[in-house]
Amino acid sequence: EKPQSGEVTVGENITFVAKVNAESLLKKPTVKWFKGKWMDLASKSGKHLQLKETYDRNTKVYTFEMHIIAAKANFAGGYRCEVSSKDKFDSCNFDLTVHGDSTDGNDDSGELDFSTLLKKRTVQVHTETDVDVWNILSQAPPTEYEKIAFQYGITDLRGMLKRLKKMKKDEKKSEAFLKKLDPAYQVSKGHKIKLAVEVANSDIEVKWLKNGQEIQPTGRYIFESVGNMRYLTINHCSLADDAAYSCKVGDEKCTTELFVKEPPVLVVKNLEDQMVMKGERVELECEVSEEGANVKWLDKDGVELTRDESFKYRFKKDGCKHVLIINEATKEDCGHYKVKTNGGESVAEVLVQEKELEVYQSIADLTVKAKDQAVFKCEVSDENVRGTWYKNGVEVKPDARVNITHIGRIHKLTIDDVKPEDEGDYTFVPDGYAFNLSAKLNFLEVKIDYVPRQDPPKIHLDCMGRTAESTIVVVAGNKLRLDVPITGDPAPTVIWTKGEKVRQMEEGDGRVHVETTKGHCVFTIECAERQDEGIYSVVVRNPAGEDTADIHVKVVDVPDPPMAPTILSVGEDSCVVQWEPPLLDGGQPIIGYVLERKKLKSYRWMRLNFDPYPETTYEAKRMIEGVPYEMRVYAVNSIGMSRHSPASQPFVPIAPTSEPLGLCVDDVSDTSITLKWRRPERIGSADLEGYGIEYCKEGTDEWIPAMEGLTERTSTVIKGLTTGDKLQFRVRAYNMAGPSAPATLAQPVTIREIMQRPKIWLPRNLRQTLIKKVGDTMNIVIPFQGKPRPKVTWSKDGEPLDPTIASVRNSEVDTIFFIRKTERKHSGKYELQVQIENVEDKAAVTLQVVDLPGPPEALKIVDTWGFNVALEWKPPKDNGNCEITGYTIQKADKKTMEWYTVHDQYRRTHCVVSDLIMGNEYVFRVFSINLVGLSPEPYCTKDSVYIQKTGIIYKPPNYKDHDFTEAPKFTRPLVDRSVIAGYNATLSCAVRGIPKPKVTWYKNKMDISNEAKYRMISKQGVLTLEIRKPCPFDGGVYTCKAVNDSGEDTVECKLEVRRK
């Protein structure tokens, strides 16, 4: 059972009940109550809120109750109840409406209260006094102008003050006017106003002006002339009528100001309490009664919030909705926030939590004897968190017997010398966190009570139970009187309830009366209504026990009116009409129906049958061709006739169209089919309303509608079909006359997807490495095919594609791979896989994101002779993710430091700079070059070189012979392969090494060099192992080992042999 929405008056109590069936649960379910979106009510348990739970072992039903005590106006709003148990979860939303203090006779209400069911209440209308804003502004000091403008809804305060200033000027006496317009007028929005002047000459014509423009008489502006009086009436005043109005006679005129007062702006949707984590955004949303209204937001300290440079607070308007946004909430933002209009206000509480508070040790239930000590202890994760202890919702204060301690993460409540009044529910609530820890203190005491002899109550009824024989039937409008004999000593208390949910009903001032006398209790409903039907339970209770009886009351009435009838088809002088039975038959079976028709432009309905017609389809005849008609239906049961149904759509007796043309199948899948056709050749005088599609299974004659209603298009997709069915389809055109002759397919269609293997059509430019510069946009489109629609998967370097790296958009025929701004980390091998069941196709796209290289390293001067200098350097550490294509070497004289290029696009890492000038001192620098361009920074020599005069003897350096020996190294590894049995397979790799290494092949670590099934080929360092006609037995791990005097290296792969 889910909690239902309820209403309560301020100061009264209300209970919401949720019931959970635990037959299929292994563990007790967890229930949470929330107000708004996030406020957990467990932390609000106290004086006004109590949460209880019970368990019925017989029915295995948990009952959870939320009691709201002495409700306040701010308790109104939306609530939510959540139930969870391991992997099962359910929730229910409900509302609470809180009314003001009632004054409609609650003082004399007895113990049984039927007000929630049938009491009639009178609504008090509060009238507002008319306020003259012009008078208030003229008498108020200038410092109060802005406050008055907000209070009374003035939007153009600056313009109003200018007009107020003009009003205060003294005007000269006029000869043309005996009585001028008043300085100002005020009218409420939507009302009308009459402006009047008295002129000296009764025959003179006047002109009315609005902001200097002449007004022309219309339905809203009415001019009147009565003797010397001239009137201007403005109907349905709007804000556009807020202006200066003038009456002009010749060269003279008198002017007034009209102020259109807007109605007060009300808050129609209150703010909701919010609870967020630190750093999250808070959105407080309300809805007001007027679009574009001005509202004020006040913070927790009552200070008006405005936009600041830090953008801490932002305000958003959307029609009647106003939103306050708090960016990156902190603990200082906790508090109550208020939105205020000139006609109302709303308050919401914002709670900000720094982090989740973990409970290391919860408090446990205690059972103690008198004079013993009770200790409640709990431990939380944050030692700085303080908290409050409650007993039965009331805060616990320390005294001589009660001691509250907080040491580190441990909170203790100690009660010395326990007494009976200490028994109850104890709760610890951490400050600032929306949860609590609860336990119960049980007082162990033995009591012996004397119970005098009493007689339990008893109900004496012949119609007890809920069977058909015990049902009391009453006709709607008649009086229902239930007289129940009862016994019991002492006299029992009688409680009447209705429905499955227990809801106490008491005597009220409406149709319901409850009377209890000695030996009888009488329940009366005057003028029974249909909603009075149900199961009424009477409970009699005294100290000796209680008794219960159920009475099933059935209220019968005339049936509800049927739905509007539908015209199935029309002929030249007839039509076929169909209708649905009424939703409610009034408690008695429907005997039949009565039909009426009338001409569309007539007011007289003609009855077509006088005896009830038992069917829901009727053919009406004897109508005039070309004349529009309407039909309506009455339902009849044994009680009487219902009200008439809504009239049908107008129809005209007319012939149908010809059949549609060219019906054919456009596409077929496992569960759908696409049909196409052309318009009928002959439409006729009536407009074409649409097409109806039907299908029929092969071997049957039943035509089933393929879609609800009609379609105006000449093609359609029919979904939800069963795979493998052979279906025949037909299409009929509909107009006011009904369906045309059907257009049928030549033969049945089998509903089955035309299987198409998945295939990726990789564009030619993507079959080689795709090179992009850092910061470029990458957008590639790869088409594919396959039916049904294949599953598309992207991966990068064998791992699933991270959505933060790239965006993927898939359609039925292609996939789009998009990177808005490429980075070096995006480089790699991207693999596309399209799959239909067990059939798949793959394609790989290699992306290389390149950047400018770093500078060369270790640039040094190796030797100097004559006018030459030998330089040497090392390649840069960062090659920009692509090959270094060369270097640029520059020289500069230390006197001028002007740089000149010596070598450009130089590929080696050493060079000789020649043609230097004798007597000059030089420095050198080198740039790296790759596909992107020149490195941003060069590498300069630390030392300079001075070119001396000739005659110096050159001493060549001693060079050591280079050692060319090299250990074996595989430059191309073996690749895992999957081959088909019976076809030759090859495994290839490449190795380098000096001297030439000796190569040995292994299968599963066994030497296969001498086996005839295998052929080993070595050419220019490329090693190939050919396996002749492999079988599944040849699958396994193959290893290639290369050995020379300098070392050895191995490489391996896995070979899978599939059967044909």
Number of C-alpha atoms within 10 A of each C-alpha: 10 14 20 14 13 14 13 21 17 19 15 13 15 15 15 18 17 19 17 18 13 18 9 7 13 9 9 13 16 11 16 16 21 16 21 18 13 17 23 19 19 20 19 17 21 18 13 16 19 18 18 10 13 11 15 10 9 6 10 14 15 17 16 20 17 20 17 22 17 15 20 18 15 13 15 17 18 16 21 19 22 15 17 14 15 11 5 9 11 10 13 14 16 16 17 17 16 20 15 11 12 11 9 13 10 12 8 10 14 13 13 17 21 24 19 15 17 16 16 13 13 8 7 6 6 6 6 6 6 9 11 14 17 19 10 12 17 15 9 12 9 10 8 10 16 12 9 17 17 17 13 19 20 18 16 10 15 12 11 20 16 10 18 17 11 13 17 10 8 7 8 6 9 14 10 19 20 14 15 20 19 15 16 17 17 17 19 17 17 14 13 14 16 14 19 17 17 19 21 14 15 13 10 11 12 15 15 23 17 17 13 11 10 14 16 13 12 9 9 12 15 15 18 11 15 9 11 16 16 20 17 19 16 19 16 13 19 17 14 7 16 20 18 16 24 24 25 18 17 11 6 12 18 20 20 21 24 22 23 22 23 18 15 16 22 18 23 16 15 19 23 22 19 19 21 20 17 16 15 15 13 22 18 22 18 19 19 23 17 17 14 14 21 17 17 15 21 17 15 17 9 11 12 13 16 13 10 9 6 7 12 14 16 15 16 12 15 10 13 16 19 22 19 19 18 19 16 15 22 18 15 9 17 19 15 16 23 20 24 18 21 20 15 14 20 19 19 19 17 22 25 22 19 14 11 11 15 10 14 11 14 15 21 15 12 14 12 16 15 13 12 13 14 19 16 22 17 18 19 18 15 15 13 11 16 13 14 15 22 18 20 16 18 14 15 18 12 14 9 7 11 16 15 17 12 17 10 13 17 16 23 18 20 16 21 15 13 20 16 13 7 15 18 16 15 24 26 26 20 19 13 16 19 19 19 20 18 19 17 18 20 16 19 13 9 6 5 5 6 5 8 7 9 13 15 19 23 20 21 13 15 8 16 17 16 14 10 9 10 16 17 15 14 19 19 21 15 13 14 21 15 15 13 17 15 21 17 22 14 14 18 24 16 21 20 24 19 20 11 10 9 10 15 16 21 20 22 23 17 15 16 23 17 22 12 14 10 11 14 15 21 14 18 17 19 14 14 21 18 16 10 18 20 16 18 18 19 20 18 23 20 18 17 16 14 17 17 16 19 19 21 21 19 20 22 21 24 22 26 20 22 23 19 18 22 17 23 18 23 24 18 17 17 19 23 17 21 18 20 12 19 17 11 15 21 24 19 16 13 22 16 18 22 20 23 18 19 18 19 15 10 9 8 11 14 12 14 13 11 9 9 17 16 14 12 14 16 16 13 17 15 9 18 15 14 14 15 17 20 21 27 25 27 23 27 26 20 16 17 14 21 22 15 18 20 16 18 20 15 15 23 25 24 25 22 25 25 20 22 24 16 14 19 18 15 13 13 18 19 20 16 17 21 15 20 17 18 14 16 18 11 11 19 14 13 18 12 19 15 16 21 21 23 19 20 18 16 15 9 8 9 11 14 12 14 18 14 8 10 14 16 13 12 15 17 16 14 17 14 10 16 14 14 13 16 17 20 19 25 22 25 22 27 27 24 25 25 23 23 22 15 18 21 20 17 11 11 16 18 18 19 18 17 13 13 13 16 22 19 19 12 17 12 7 9 16 12 12 14 14 15 19 19 19 15 13 14 17 13 14 15 17 17 19 17 20 16 18 17 23 15 21 16 20 15 19 13 10 10 12 17 11 8 7 15 16 14 15 11 15 12 15 14 15 19 14 16 17 18 13 14 21 19 17 10 17 19 15 16 19 19 20 18 23 19 18 9 5 11 17 15 16 17 19 19 18 19 22 22 23 22 21 27 22 25 25 17 15 20 20 20 13 14 17 16 18 17 15 21 15 21 17 19 14 19 18 11 15 22 23 16 17 12 20 16 20 23 19 24 20 20 18 19 15 9 7 11 10 15 12 13 14 17 14 15 16 15 13 15 15 16 15 17 13 9 17 16 13 11 14 16 20 19 27 22 27 24 30 27 22 19 17 15 18 23 12 14 19 21 21 18 12 11 16 17 19 19 16 11 10 7 9 8 9 7 8 7 6 6 6 6 6 6 8 13 16 18 25 20 20 12 14 17 21 13 13 14 12 19 16 19 15 13 13 18 14 19 16 19 17 24 18 22 13 15 17 23 13 19 15 22 15 19 13 12 10 14 17 15 10 8 9 12 17 15 17 12 14 8 8 16 15 18 19 18 16 18 15 14 21 18 15 9 15 19 15 15 23 19 26 19 22 19 18 15 13 13 17 16 18 18 19 16 16 20 19 20 14 10 8
